[in-house]
Amino acid sequence: MSDRPQGVAERLVRNVEQVVLGKDDEVRLILAALVADSHVLLEDVPGTAKTILARSIAGSISGGTFSRIQCTPDLQPTDVTGLSVFDPRSREFEFRPGPVFTNILLVDEINRSMPKTQSALLEAMAERQVTVDGVTHELPPPFLVIATENPIEQEGTFPLPEAQLDRFSIRTALGHPTLEQEVEVVEAQRHGHPISRLTPAVTSDELLGLQRAAEDVYVDTLLLEWMVQLVRATRNVEGVLAGASVRGSLALERIARAWAILHGRDYVVPGDVEHLFLPVLGHRLVLTISFLAETRGSGSGALETVRDRCFAAAPPPAPEWDDAAERWRAAAS
């Protein structure tokens, strides 16, 4: 791998972090979804810079576009996809694209929209296209959906179906900043918001090239087998009613490659898999009620226990590193 993809990745990260302060790990995680050509679900309370993050990513791409959809129960599928409008002059129906036709799409409080609207988003996320009046319209690349949910307010919401949850490669949260970080945020906005001064750092072609370069990041055979063993362990471990599907294996491998390139490497290491296990697989697991009662939690505490059990059932590989290095050199040549 040349220095060019690594340089593009670092420029992108640094540019976003001019606006989103003190969240390096979270920024890289969400950008990993962009590099892996997938989508992100943010479960976080209001006021944690979710919108600013999405706008910063779009503003960091030359010619990048940003749209926001504020979900409500009366939001219709055509409010997302667009609709055909009759033109009396031409006496024909003309398609007018909706906000989904963008590069970075923020879907705020996605669980407040009706299931039929969620299904319209599902087609866009899975197929990179929308169908209106029987006509299919392709979405412009790159395309990243950042959907948000408020974990506190559940009244008037419609839980996402498992099929749609599975379409998000990553579920994470930005969280509140530390004391020092919050002081830095206040000082940075004394003379206006930093996003107003943000300039593009990469072109669309460079970003698409970065996505292609991530496909060539080396994953050793032993490491790939371990990833699959971890995903399969979620289907059998105690406390899990339904484990991750094959889509979980695909997402873990793809995000691991993107995570590696965002850290300046052209190979994946076991630490990447350990770090990404919960963000990539946690939302795909259905835990038993008895297990949640035993762990006295409905979130990360129970999931961390599941993670520990999966790693105990599928421990990291202990390869002959000389053989692994030889395979890496052969793949790089």
Wavefront OBJ file of the C-alpha trace (Angstrom):
o trace
v 0.000 0.000 0.000
v 1.331 3.432 -0.894
v 1.470 6.392 1.461
v -1.352 8.059 -0.445
v -4.296 6.217 1.162
v -2.771 6.606 4.624
v -2.252 10.308 4.009
v -5.826 10.729 2.809
v -7.114 8.937 5.916
v -5.062 11.078 8.280
v -6.074 14.335 6.581
v -9.708 13.343 6.869
v -9.419 12.482 10.563
v -7.510 15.647 11.467
v -9.916 17.856 9.572
v -12.985 16.469 11.342
v -11.214 16.758 14.696
v -10.826 20.506 14.167
v -14.545 20.676 14.925
v -15.308 17.575 17.023
v -12.851 17.947 19.889
v -11.550 15.242 22.206
v -13.271 12.308 20.460
v -10.460 10.749 18.433
v -11.521 7.136 18.974
v -15.181 7.831 18.212
v -14.344 9.907 15.129
v -12.112 7.169 13.735
v -14.781 4.568 14.444
v -17.424 6.473 12.478
v -14.982 7.235 9.675
v -14.195 3.514 9.571
v -17.832 2.959 8.625
v -17.454 5.532 5.843
v -14.269 3.883 4.558
v -15.959 0.464 4.742
v -18.949 1.839 2.778
v -21.392 1.100 5.578
v -23.559 2.920 8.144
v -23.572 3.993 11.809
v -26.164 4.007 14.589
v -25.502 6.525 17.371
v -27.349 5.922 20.638
v -26.731 9.080 22.595
v -28.429 11.853 24.546
v -29.021 15.252 22.890
v -26.207 17.780 22.767
v -23.271 15.459 22.148
v -22.264 16.861 18.715
v -23.899 14.181 16.569
v -25.146 16.688 13.984
v -21.889 18.606 14.044
v -19.962 15.386 13.452
v -22.051 14.517 10.395
v -21.707 18.044 9.006
v -17.963 17.985 9.660
v -17.532 14.766 7.685
v -19.497 16.183 4.755
v -17.594 19.471 4.952
v -14.277 17.623 4.869
v -15.068 16.165 1.441
v -14.697 18.472 -1.530
v -18.124 18.683 -3.123
v -19.595 16.539 -0.341
v -23.267 17.066 0.433
v -25.119 16.787 3.729
v -28.794 16.243 4.498
v -30.692 15.847 7.725
v -33.998 14.111 8.320
v -35.782 14.815 11.590
v -37.927 11.734 12.114
v -41.462 12.110 13.427
v -44.434 9.705 13.424
v -46.000 11.523 10.465
v -42.855 11.313 8.299
v -43.778 9.623 5.017
v -41.492 7.491 2.818
v -41.682 10.111 0.048
v -40.385 12.705 2.527
v -37.189 10.651 2.497
v -36.915 9.288 -1.018
v -38.569 12.041 -3.021
v -41.632 11.816 -5.222
v -42.929 12.249 -8.751
v -44.688 15.553 -9.399
v -46.880 16.229 -12.420
v -45.537 18.979 -14.657
v -48.501 20.609 -16.450
v -46.229 22.118 -19.115
v -44.703 18.826 -20.260
v -47.739 16.845 -19.116
v -45.373 14.314 -17.597
v -44.391 13.282 -14.093
v -41.018 14.619 -12.972
v -39.039 12.993 -10.164
v -37.881 15.337 -7.425
v -35.176 13.733 -5.260
v -35.591 13.702 -1.500
v -32.948 14.296 1.183
v -31.664 10.722 0.861
v -29.859 11.799 -2.318
v -26.755 13.031 -0.553
v -23.343 11.847 0.592
v -23.749 12.141 4.360
v -27.277 11.602 5.656
v -28.140 12.261 9.297
v -31.362 10.498 10.308
v -32.199 12.054 13.657
v -34.218 9.895 16.088
v -34.807 7.205 13.496
v -36.966 5.190 15.881
v -39.625 7.943 15.900
v -40.517 7.270 12.266
v -43.176 4.780 11.209
v -42.096 1.287 10.090
v -43.007 1.997 6.449
v -40.645 4.980 6.465
v -37.948 2.884 8.105
v -38.351 0.328 5.317
v -37.721 3.038 2.714
v -34.505 3.894 4.509
v -33.619 0.202 4.615
v -33.615 -0.043 0.818
v -31.416 3.042 0.555
v -28.960 1.695 3.127
v -28.800 -1.843 1.765
v -29.040 -1.288 -1.975
v -27.742 2.286 -2.392
v -30.891 3.047 -4.350
v -34.533 4.020 -3.910
v -37.590 2.985 -5.892
v -40.364 5.500 -6.518
v -43.383 4.684 -8.706
v -41.635 1.557 -9.938
v -38.540 3.453 -11.096
v -35.179 2.803 -9.425
v -32.859 5.737 -8.733
v -29.209 5.208 -7.784
v -27.738 7.124 -4.853
v -24.497 9.071 -5.338
v -21.320 7.602 -3.802
v -19.994 7.911 -1.187
v -23.114 7.340 0.902
v -23.071 7.203 4.699
v -26.119 7.072 6.949
v -25.618 8.267 10.522
v -28.815 7.456 12.395
v -29.426 8.523 15.982
v -31.551 7.238 18.832
v -32.169 8.779 22.236
v -31.627 5.979 24.780
v -33.622 7.840 27.466
v -36.888 8.812 25.777
v -38.739 5.749 24.454
v -42.315 7.053 24.479
v -43.785 7.384 20.999
v -41.010 5.401 19.323
v -41.026 2.400 17.002
v -38.173 -0.047 17.729
v -36.015 -0.800 14.713
v -36.562 -4.295 13.311
v -33.657 -6.715 13.531
v -33.226 -6.608 9.751
v -32.594 -2.862 9.852
v -30.367 -2.994 12.923
v -28.258 -5.530 11.074
v -27.684 -2.998 8.287
v -25.728 -0.748 10.632
v -22.134 -1.903 10.713
v -21.431 0.036 13.906
v -23.391 1.142 16.943
v -21.629 3.575 19.222
v -22.019 6.804 21.207
v -20.065 10.040 21.415
v -20.830 10.680 25.072
v -20.228 13.812 27.094
v -16.748 15.368 27.043
v -14.428 15.472 30.022
v -14.025 18.682 32.033
v -10.933 19.699 30.067
v -12.573 18.858 26.746
v -15.717 20.821 27.577
v -13.635 23.878 28.488
v -11.854 23.516 25.148
v -15.202 23.320 23.328
v -16.458 26.509 25.005
v -13.237 28.380 24.213
v -13.258 27.179 20.585
v -16.748 28.636 20.022
v -16.034 32.038 21.569
v -15.737 33.689 18.142
v -18.174 31.501 16.236
v -18.495 27.803 15.597
v -15.383 26.102 14.138
v -17.520 24.373 11.497
v -18.044 27.725 9.787
v -14.293 27.818 9.127
v -13.976 24.188 8.037
v -12.564 23.598 4.558
v -12.447 20.345 2.560
v -9.453 18.097 3.173
v -10.057 15.313 0.636
v -11.775 14.988 -2.717
v -14.538 12.530 -3.506
v -12.152 10.608 -5.759
v -9.599 10.362 -2.941
v -12.262 9.060 -0.578
v -13.447 6.470 -3.089
v -9.807 5.505 -3.581
v -9.473 5.138 0.185
v -12.432 2.769 0.178
v -10.771 0.692 -2.538
v -7.450 0.711 -0.669
v -9.170 -0.623 2.462
v -10.199 -3.681 0.462
v -6.503 -4.530 0.042
v -5.581 -4.266 3.739
v -4.020 -7.588 4.727
v -5.938 -9.920 7.042
v -4.023 -13.052 7.961
v -5.862 -16.341 7.508
v -5.564 -17.162 11.199
v -6.978 -13.782 12.132
v -9.881 -14.147 9.697
v -10.740 -17.571 11.075
v -10.668 -16.126 14.595
v -13.105 -13.371 13.633
v -15.526 -15.935 12.266
v -15.102 -18.103 15.375
v -15.958 -15.098 17.562
v -19.102 -14.372 15.579
v -20.121 -18.035 15.706
v -19.509 -18.023 19.461
v -22.227 -15.375 19.855
v -24.751 -17.955 18.605
v -23.935 -20.492 21.302
v -22.779 -18.540 24.330
v -24.964 -18.525 27.440
v -27.251 -15.540 27.788
v -27.744 -14.889 24.069
v -31.081 -15.757 22.514
v -30.025 -14.900 18.944
v -26.417 -14.344 17.928
v -24.881 -12.466 15.028
v -25.442 -13.697 11.483
v -22.959 -14.043 8.654
v -23.484 -10.332 8.058
v -21.766 -9.825 11.416
v -18.695 -11.693 10.177
v -18.626 -9.597 7.021
v -18.992 -6.346 8.959
v -16.301 -7.239 11.502
v -13.776 -8.040 8.787
v -14.571 -4.944 6.718
v -14.549 -2.534 9.634
v -11.298 -4.072 10.911
v -9.643 -3.355 7.566
v -10.938 0.221 7.558
v -9.870 0.666 11.197
v -6.357 -0.493 10.305
v -5.979 1.950 7.422
v -7.231 4.812 9.620
v -4.400 3.961 12.015
v -1.764 4.034 9.281
v -1.434 0.283 8.841
v -1.910 -1.991 5.853
v -2.642 -5.029 8.024
v -5.096 -5.979 10.770
v -3.883 -6.998 14.240
v -5.761 -8.907 16.987
v -6.144 -5.714 19.007
v -8.306 -4.274 16.226
v -10.740 -7.172 16.527
v -10.863 -6.925 20.316
v -11.572 -3.175 20.147
v -14.265 -3.505 17.476
v -16.130 -6.533 18.837
v -18.858 -4.655 20.725
v -19.321 -1.684 18.337
v -19.739 -4.068 15.393
v -21.556 -7.012 16.985
v -23.243 -5.715 20.153
v -26.414 -4.419 18.492
v -26.865 -7.653 16.545
v -27.296 -9.764 19.676
v -30.635 -10.520 21.319
v -30.059 -11.244 25.009
v -32.321 -13.401 27.119
v -34.485 -11.739 29.749
v -33.084 -13.988 32.467
v -29.524 -13.015 31.528
v -30.388 -9.312 31.626
v -31.925 -9.826 35.058
v -28.836 -11.666 36.251
v -26.478 -8.948 35.059
v -28.875 -6.238 36.274
v -28.348 -4.255 33.132
v -29.856 -3.657 29.761
v -26.822 -2.336 27.938
v -23.045 -2.375 27.986
v -22.665 -4.313 31.241
v -24.492 -7.342 29.890
v -22.789 -7.032 26.515
v -19.358 -6.878 28.095
v -20.131 -10.139 29.875
v -21.132 -11.705 26.553
v -17.942 -10.401 24.978
v -15.811 -11.970 27.707
v -17.605 -15.297 27.267
v -17.082 -15.202 23.502
v -13.369 -14.487 23.881
v -13.129 -17.342 26.373
v -14.854 -19.676 23.901
v -12.714 -18.456 20.983
v -9.323 -17.292 22.313
v -6.990 -15.259 20.083
v -4.750 -17.295 17.768
v -1.145 -17.931 18.709
v 0.505 -18.283 15.303
v 4.063 -18.850 14.238
v 4.775 -15.211 13.529
v 7.510 -16.020 11.006
v 4.944 -17.900 8.922
v 2.434 -15.078 9.294
v 5.048 -12.518 8.240
v 5.859 -14.604 5.189
v 2.179 -14.688 4.207
v 1.977 -10.909 4.664
v 5.035 -10.371 2.430
v 3.570 -12.674 -0.188
v 0.264 -10.773 -0.136
v 2.045 -7.418 -0.352
v 4.181 -8.446 -3.319
l 1 2 3 4 5 6 7 8 9 10 11 12 13 14 15 16 17 18 19 20 21 22 23 24 25 26 27 28 29 30 31 32 33 34 35 36 37 38 39 40 41 42 43 44 45 46 47 48 49 50 51 52 53 54 55 56 57 58 59 60 61 62 63 64 65 66 67 68 69 70 71 72 73 74 75 76 77 78 79 80 81 82 83 84 85 86 87 88 89 90 91 92 93 94 95 96 97 98 99 100 101 102 103 104 105 106 107 108 109 110 111 112 113 114 115 116 117 118 119 120 121 122 123 124 125 126 127 128 129 130 131 132 133 134 135 136 137 138 139 140 141 142 143 144 145 146 147 148 149 150 151 152 153 154 155 156 157 158 159 160 161 162 163 164 165 166 167 168 169 170 171 172 173 174 175 176 177 178 179 180 181 182 183 184 185 186 187 188 189 190 191 192 193 194 195 196 197 198 199 200 201 202 203 204 205 206 207 208 209 210 211 212 213 214 215 216 217 218 219 220 221 222 223 224 225 226 227 228 229 230 231 232 233 234 235 236 237 238 239 240 241 242 243 244 245 246 247 248 249 250 251 252 253 254 255 256 257 258 259 260 261 262 263 264 265 266 267 268 269 270 271 272 273 274 275 276 277 278 279 280 281 282 283 284 285 286 287 288 289 290 291 292 293 294 295 296 297 298 299 300 301 302 303 304 305 306 307 308 309 310 311 312 313 314 315 316 317 318 319 320 321 322 323 324 325 326 327 328 329 330 331 332 333
